[in-house]
């Protein structure tokens, strides 16, 4: 009998729901309407705006024709990647269409105003689509991924941190990893011996990313950030966490969506219908549409390191102490692979092994 993961338990789901309520910034619809007015969208009735709810970690308000995102933390820029994606691809691809952006210049916020795209969120109705319709829509999503790869950079890092640049992706990953490990140690979020083992493993291998090309990568591409009208893609959304990174990095969220979609709806009303489900039927489409990425030298090793780096980041954010313990155990048992054969038991190894 397979032991239930803590992330599948009601206790965890309630814990994460409570964390979202505590951590996610909220503003009144009156403030959102005032921001819209200051940015040239006059006459918006606050009562016509409603707070977005679907798995959203930023303050987002939806009107009949507009969507506005608000951030009041001057130390954390969030929405520059959305503007860049819109500016570079908005005329040729179904991506977010940005109408206005303000970084505390005309308002008291970092504010992003977008055209409300038509269609239904894939999160809501993917299980109502047959397999062939899912595949047809996924091909269009992957076409957007390929178009994003045409946006190239001379450095690496987070697009929403324009003043923090790295000459190699290895340098970016190791710097981010070291910061998160420091937080884990400082806040005693894991046992020292375990931290040292994970740290040693990652730092010994991170130079696999020393010689890479830097492109625009959407790092959170899943059913909650896809709008569609039946089999037609109408918009890819939420570029907030986009990176200047190797193209292979795009596989992390795509494979997460395929292999473990419930991770994107933890702590929400949608978790029960996604629990235990997957979309492995989309793997052949991924192989057909992104063949070069799946032929990447050291593919499994690189994906494994990206998984470890991401897991350490989430542990450092301390959303759940019990989940932290489970994730550390999983990293040590399944992800710290001493041989290439061991990579078959890693998350991405198991997922890709289904092709």
C-alpha positions, 0 to 999 in steps of 0.5 A, a space after each residue: 500500500 502506497 503511503 499518502 504524501 503529506 501534500 495530499 492530506 487535508 491537514 496540508 491543504 488547510 495549512 496552505 490555504 491559511 498561508 495564502 490568506 496570510 501572505 497574499 496582499 489584498 487591496 480594495 476594489 476602490 484602490 484598484 479603480 483609483 489606480 486604473 483612473 491614474 493610468 488613464 482608464 477613467 470611470 471604472 466602477 469599483 463594484 465592477 471589479 472582482 478579486 481573482 481567485 484561481 491559484 493566484 499569489 498576487 493581488 489581481 482584480 478582474 473587470 469586464 474588459 481589464 485585469 489589473 495586478 497590484 504590488 505595494 512592495 517597492 523592494 520586489 518588482 513583479 510585473 516587468 516580464 509580463 510587459 516584456 512578453 506583451 511588447 515582444 510577442 503580443 502582436 504575433 502570439 496569444 500572450 498577455 496584452 499589457 495596456 499600461 505599466 507603472 512602477 511607483 511613478 504615477 501611483 503608489 503601486 507597481 501596477 500592471 493593466 492588461 486586456 482581459 483575454 477571451 476564453 475559459 481558464 484551462 484549470 476549470 475545464 481540462 477534464 471535460 476535454 477529450 485527449 485529442 482536444 487536450 493535445 491540440 491545445 497543448 501544441 499551441 501552448 508549446 508554440 508560444 514556448 518556442 516563440 519565447 525562446 526567440 527572445 534572447 539575452 546577454 546575461 542570466 537571472 530573473 527578468 523582474 530583477 533588472 539590476 541583478 545580472 549573472 554572466 552564466 546560469 550556473 552563477 545565477 543558480 548557485 547564488 540563489 541556492 546559497 541564499 536559500 540554504 542560508 535562510 534554511 540554516 538561519 531559521 532551522 528549517 532542516 537538520 544540519 546534516 541533511 542541509 550539508 548533504 543537499 548543498 554538497 550535491 548541488 554545488 558539485 554539479 551546478 557547473 553543468 549550466 556554465 555554458 548556456 544560451 540565455 532566452 526568455 523562459 516562462 517558469 510557471 506554465 500550467 493549466 491555471 495560466 492558460 486561457 482557451 476557447 475549446 481547442 483554440 488557445 486565446 492567451 498564455 498568462 502570468 509571466 511574473 516569475 520568468 527567467 533569462 535562462 537556458 531553454 531547458 528550464 521551460 521543461 520544469 513547469 511543463 513536466 510538472 503540469 504533465 506529471 503532477 498538476 495538483 501541485 499548482 492548486 494546493 490550498 484551493 478548492 480545485 485540489 480535490 479534482 486534481 489530486 492523483 491525476 496527471 496528463 501523461 497523454 501530453 508527453 508525446 506532444 512535448 517530444 514531437 514539438 520540443 525535440 531539441 530540448 529533449 535531446 539536450 546533453 545531460 538532460 536528466 542531470 540538468 532537470 534534476 538540479 533544477 528540481 533540487 534548486 526549486 525544492 530548496 527555494 520552497 523550503 526556505 519560504 517555510 510554507 509548512 514545517 511538515 512539508 519541509 521535512 517530507 521534501 528534505 526526505 524526498 530530496 535525499 531518497 530520490 533526487 541525490 543521484 550518485 549515478 546516471 541510473 539513479 536518475 530514473 527515480 527522480 521526479 523528472 526521470 520518472 515523468 520522462 520515463 513514461 514517454 
